Amino acid sequence: MKSVAVLLAVVGSAMAEFPSDCPNVTVIHGVEDKWYDACLGLQYQKDAATVDACKAQCYSNMNCSVWQFVNDSGLAKCWSGNVVHGCLSRANDKALQSFERDLKGGERIQHGFVKVVSVNENVETLGLKLYTESTGTEDEKVARCKEFCYTDVTCTVWQYGSDGCWLEHAPSNIKKGTKEGSDWAKTMVAGETIEHTCPPYVEPAGLPWPWIIAGIILGLLALAAIIYFLQKKPKVKKTRAIKTTPKPEPLPVITYFVPQPTVLIPQTSVVQTVPTYQPVTTVASAPAYQTTYAVPTTTTPLITG
């Protein structure tokens, strides 16, 4: 009983900072990118009868890293889980070809995010589980070992050595300490100590549709107002008195009187006789003609001066 209590305490501490529901999900591989892992060790999910339902139940389960929806002998089935083995994605045989035909959907996913605490070298971590990989190059095997730990929220350490990939997985395989300079540590190729985190989910920023719609409406209203004023007949302007600002009164001009000398200029009187004429009628015998003559009269002097 004491050992069980210790094990539960260790598992609890490993999951203490990771919530039971983390909406941040990263797709590592999918059928869309030609991923046909045909993994064994998954569990049948009878309540998930469609591809979307199979995917949704794995996304909501923090202990699910792989889901596959397969048409098994005419019956569609959902398989999902975390501890997998015998994946055939790197084998080229008839079983894989048959599985590819029957696979309708599937993904390997990562819940939350991963923080690398330390990169481990020449140190062996005890208590881990061995994951045997029989295909692929050594670099591919190392990458898959790392990927297995990143997609398991209970895994906080992974290491790859001469005999393959070792992973932590709760509750069965919890790390129990380290040993430096051991025979296995001398053959170690790569390894990390990591931490799984799940920060608050931030919804991806989209377009500000309320502001865009409001801007379109205001633009249409402004366009309608412009069209209305362009079609409106101009009004006859009424003249009205223009108020003018009175000019300031000029400063008084001071006139200085300067006496001028008086000069008398004598004027010459000129008397000019202007002749005047008076009509005179003369009577003669027949043939009688009446002749009019101009007879000068008394002149009237005009005096100018």
C-alpha positions as CSV (number, residue, x, y, z in Angstrom):
1,M,0.0,0.0,0.0
2,K,2.9,2.3,0.8
3,S,4.4,1.8,-2.6
4,V,1.1,2.5,-4.3
5,A,0.8,5.8,-2.4
6,V,4.3,6.8,-3.4
7,L,3.5,6.0,-7.0
8,L,0.3,8.0,-7.0
9,A,2.2,10.9,-5.4
10,V,4.8,10.8,-8.1
11,V,2.2,10.7,-10.8
12,G,0.3,13.6,-9.2
13,S,3.5,15.7,-9.1
14,A,4.2,15.0,-12.7
15,M,0.7,16.2,-13.8
16,A,0.4,18.9,-11.2
17,E,1.1,21.8,-13.6
18,F,-0.8,20.3,-16.5
19,P,-4.6,20.7,-16.5
20,S,-7.0,17.9,-17.2
21,D,-8.3,19.8,-20.2
22,C,-5.9,21.7,-22.4
23,P,-7.4,23.3,-25.6
24,N,-4.0,23.9,-27.2
25,V,-3.5,21.0,-29.6
26,T,-0.7,20.7,-32.2
27,V,-0.9,18.1,-35.0
28,I,2.5,16.4,-35.4
29,H,1.4,14.1,-38.2
30,G,-1.8,13.4,-40.1
31,V,-3.2,11.3,-42.9
32,E,-3.3,14.5,-45.0
33,D,0.6,14.5,-45.1
34,K,0.7,10.7,-45.9
35,W,1.0,9.5,-42.3
36,Y,-0.2,5.9,-42.1
37,D,1.1,4.7,-38.7
38,A,-1.0,1.6,-38.3
39,C,-0.1,1.6,-34.7
40,L,-0.9,-1.3,-32.3
41,G,-1.8,-0.9,-28.7
42,L,-4.7,1.5,-29.2
43,Q,-8.1,1.1,-27.6
44,Y,-11.4,0.8,-29.4
45,Q,-13.7,3.8,-28.8
46,K,-17.2,2.4,-29.5
47,D,-19.0,5.7,-28.9
48,A,-17.0,7.5,-31.6
49,A,-18.8,6.5,-34.8
50,T,-17.5,9.1,-37.2
51,V,-14.1,10.6,-38.1
52,D,-14.9,13.9,-36.4
53,A,-16.1,12.2,-33.3
54,C,-13.0,10.0,-33.1
55,K,-10.8,13.1,-33.5
56,A,-12.8,15.1,-30.9
57,Q,-12.6,12.5,-28.2
58,C,-8.8,12.3,-28.6
59,Y,-8.4,16.1,-28.5
60,S,-10.3,16.2,-25.2
61,N,-8.4,13.4,-23.6
62,M,-5.0,14.4,-22.2
63,N,-3.8,10.8,-22.3
64,C,-4.5,10.4,-26.0
65,S,-1.7,11.1,-28.5
66,V,-2.8,8.9,-31.5
67,W,-6.2,8.4,-33.1
68,Q,-7.1,6.4,-36.1
69,F,-10.5,5.8,-37.8
70,V,-10.4,2.6,-39.8
71,N,-12.9,0.7,-41.9
72,D,-12.4,-2.7,-40.4
73,S,-14.2,-5.4,-42.5
74,G,-16.9,-3.0,-43.5
75,L,-17.3,-1.7,-40.0
76,A,-15.9,1.8,-39.3
77,K,-14.1,1.9,-35.9
78,C,-12.3,4.5,-33.9
79,W,-9.0,3.5,-32.2
80,S,-7.0,5.9,-29.9
81,G,-4.5,5.8,-27.1
82,N,-1.1,6.8,-25.9
83,V,1.1,3.7,-25.4
84,V,1.6,2.4,-28.9
85,H,3.9,-0.1,-30.6
86,G,4.3,-1.9,-33.9
87,C,3.7,1.2,-36.0
88,L,4.1,0.2,-39.7
89,S,4.4,3.6,-41.3
90,R,8.1,2.9,-42.2
91,A,7.5,-0.7,-43.5
92,N,6.5,-1.5,-47.0
93,D,4.5,-4.6,-47.0
94,K,1.0,-5.9,-47.8
95,A,-0.3,-5.2,-44.3
96,L,0.5,-1.5,-44.6
97,Q,-1.0,-1.3,-48.0
98,S,-4.2,-2.9,-46.8
99,F,-4.2,-0.5,-43.8
100,E,-3.8,2.6,-46.0
101,R,-6.9,1.6,-48.0
102,D,-9.0,1.1,-44.8
103,L,-7.7,4.2,-42.9
104,K,-10.2,7.1,-43.2
105,G,-8.5,9.5,-40.8
106,G,-5.8,9.7,-38.2
107,E,-3.3,11.9,-36.4
108,R,-0.5,12.0,-33.8
109,I,-1.1,15.1,-31.6
110,Q,0.6,17.1,-28.9
111,H,-1.4,18.6,-26.0
112,G,-0.1,21.9,-24.8
113,F,3.5,23.0,-25.3
114,V,6.9,21.6,-24.4
115,K,9.6,23.4,-22.5
116,V,13.1,21.9,-22.6
117,V,14.5,21.9,-19.0
118,S,17.9,20.4,-19.9
119,V,19.8,18.6,-22.7
120,N,21.2,15.4,-21.2
121,E,24.6,13.9,-22.1
122,N,26.5,11.0,-20.6
123,V,23.8,10.4,-18.0
124,E,21.4,7.5,-17.6
125,T,17.9,8.1,-16.3
126,L,16.6,5.0,-14.5
127,G,13.1,3.6,-14.4
128,L,12.1,4.4,-18.0
129,K,10.3,2.2,-20.6
130,L,12.1,0.8,-23.6
131,Y,10.4,1.5,-27.0
132,T,11.9,-0.7,-29.6
133,E,12.2,0.6,-33.2
134,S,13.2,-1.8,-35.9
135,T,13.1,0.5,-39.0
136,G,14.6,3.7,-40.1
137,T,18.0,5.4,-39.7
138,E,19.5,6.2,-36.4
139,D,18.6,9.9,-36.9
140,E,15.0,9.0,-37.7
141,K,14.8,6.8,-34.6
142,V,16.1,9.6,-32.4
143,A,13.5,12.0,-33.8
144,R,10.7,9.5,-33.2
145,C,11.9,8.9,-29.6
146,K,11.8,12.6,-28.9
147,E,8.4,12.9,-30.6
148,F,6.9,10.0,-28.5
149,C,7.9,11.9,-25.3
150,Y,6.6,15.3,-26.5
151,T,3.2,13.8,-27.3
152,D,2.8,12.0,-23.9
153,V,1.9,14.5,-21.2
154,T,3.2,12.1,-18.5
155,C,6.7,11.9,-20.1
156,T,9.3,14.3,-18.7
157,V,12.5,12.6,-19.9
158,W,13.6,10.7,-23.0
159,Q,16.9,9.2,-23.9
160,Y,18.4,7.3,-26.8
161,G,21.3,4.9,-26.6
162,S,22.9,1.8,-28.0
163,D,19.8,-0.4,-27.3
164,G,17.1,2.1,-28.5
165,C,14.6,4.6,-27.1
166,W,13.7,4.9,-23.4
167,L,10.8,7.0,-22.2
168,E,9.0,8.0,-19.0
169,H,5.3,7.1,-18.9
170,A,3.1,7.4,-15.9
171,P,2.0,5.5,-14.0
172,S,3.9,2.4,-15.0
173,N,7.4,3.9,-15.7
174,I,8.4,6.8,-13.6
175,K,12.0,8.1,-13.5
176,K,13.8,6.9,-10.4
177,G,17.0,8.9,-10.5
178,T,20.1,9.2,-12.7
179,K,23.5,7.5,-13.0
180,E,26.4,9.3,-14.6
181,G,29.3,7.5,-16.3
182,S,27.5,4.1,-16.5
183,D,28.1,1.7,-19.4
184,W,24.8,2.7,-20.9
185,A,25.6,6.5,-20.5
186,K,28.8,6.0,-22.5
187,T,26.7,4.8,-25.5
188,M,24.1,7.6,-25.1
189,V,23.3,9.5,-28.3
190,A,20.7,12.1,-27.2
191,G,18.3,12.9,-24.4
192,E,16.3,15.7,-22.8
193,T,14.4,16.5,-19.6
194,I,11.3,18.4,-20.5
195,E,8.2,20.0,-19.0
196,H,4.7,20.0,-20.4
197,T,2.8,23.3,-20.1
198,C,-0.6,24.6,-21.1
199,P,-0.9,28.4,-21.0
200,P,-4.4,30.0,-21.2
201,Y,-5.8,29.5,-24.7
202,V,-5.8,32.6,-26.8
203,E,-8.2,32.6,-29.7
204,P,-6.5,33.4,-33.0
205,A,-7.1,37.0,-33.9
206,G,-9.5,37.4,-36.8
207,L,-10.7,40.3,-38.8
208,P,-12.6,43.0,-36.9
209,W,-15.9,42.4,-38.6
210,P,-18.0,44.8,-36.5
211,W,-15.7,47.7,-37.3
212,I,-15.5,46.7,-41.0
213,I,-19.3,46.5,-41.2
214,A,-19.7,49.8,-39.4
215,G,-17.2,51.4,-41.8
216,I,-19.0,50.1,-44.8
217,I,-22.3,51.5,-43.5
218,L,-20.8,54.9,-42.8
219,G,-19.2,54.9,-46.2
220,L,-22.5,54.2,-48.0
221,L,-24.3,56.9,-46.0
222,A,-21.6,59.4,-46.9
223,L,-21.9,58.4,-50.6
224,A,-25.6,58.8,-50.5
225,A,-25.3,62.3,-49.0
226,I,-22.8,63.3,-51.7
227,I,-25.2,62.1,-54.4
228,Y,-28.1,63.9,-52.8
229,F,-26.3,67.3,-52.6
230,L,-25.1,67.0,-56.2
231,Q,-28.6,66.4,-57.5
232,K,-30.1,69.2,-55.4
233,K,-31.0,72.5,-57.3
234,P,-29.0,75.5,-56.2
235,K,-31.0,78.1,-54.2
236,V,-31.0,81.8,-55.3
237,K,-28.9,83.7,-53.0
238,K,-30.6,86.7,-51.3
239,T,-28.5,89.9,-51.2
240,R,-28.2,91.4,-47.8
241,A,-26.5,94.4,-46.4
242,I,-22.9,93.8,-45.8
243,K,-21.8,95.1,-42.5
244,T,-18.7,97.1,-42.8
245,T,-16.5,98.2,-40.1
246,P,-16.5,102.0,-39.8
247,K,-13.3,103.6,-40.8
248,P,-11.6,105.5,-38.0
249,E,-12.0,109.2,-38.2
250,P,-9.0,111.0,-39.5
251,L,-6.9,113.0,-37.1
252,P,-7.8,116.8,-37.2
253,V,-5.6,118.8,-39.6
254,I,-4.2,121.9,-38.0
255,T,-4.1,124.8,-40.6
256,Y,-1.7,127.6,-40.0
257,F,-2.7,131.0,-41.4
258,V,0.1,132.8,-43.2
259,P,-0.7,136.4,-44.2
260,Q,-0.1,137.1,-47.9
261,P,0.7,140.6,-49.4
262,T,-2.2,142.2,-51.5
263,V,-1.2,143.2,-55.0
264,L,-3.5,145.5,-57.1
265,I,-3.2,145.0,-60.8
266,P,-4.8,147.9,-62.9
267,Q,-7.3,146.7,-65.6
268,T,-7.7,148.6,-68.9
269,S,-11.3,149.5,-70.0
270,V,-12.1,148.7,-73.6
271,V,-15.2,150.1,-75.3
272,Q,-16.3,148.2,-78.3
273,T,-19.1,149.4,-80.6
274,V,-21.3,146.7,-81.8
275,P,-23.4,147.7,-84.8
276,T,-27.1,146.9,-84.8
277,Y,-29.5,146.6,-87.7
278,Q,-33.1,147.6,-88.2
279,P,-35.3,146.5,-91.1
280,V,-36.6,149.4,-93.5
281,T,-39.4,148.9,-96.0
282,T,-39.3,150.9,-99.4
283,V,-42.3,151.2,-101.6
284,A,-41.8,151.6,-105.5
285,S,-44.1,151.8,-108.5
286,A,-45.0,148.7,-110.4
287,P,-43.6,146.4,-110.8
288,A,-43.4,146.9,-107.2
289,Y,-40.7,145.2,-105.1
290,Q,-40.3,145.3,-101.5
291,T,-36.8,145.6,-100.4
292,T,-35.5,145.2,-97.0
293,Y,-32.3,146.9,-95.9
294,A,-30.5,146.6,-92.7
295,V,-30.0,150.1,-91.3
296,P,-27.5,150.5,-88.4
297,T,-28.9,151.9,-85.3
298,T,-27.4,153.5,-82.3
299,T,-24.6,151.5,-81.0
300,T,-24.6,150.4,-77.4
301,P,-21.2,150.5,-75.8
302,L,-20.1,147.3,-74.0
303,I,-17.8,148.0,-71.3
304,T,-15.5,145.3,-70.1
305,G,-13.2,145.7,-67.3
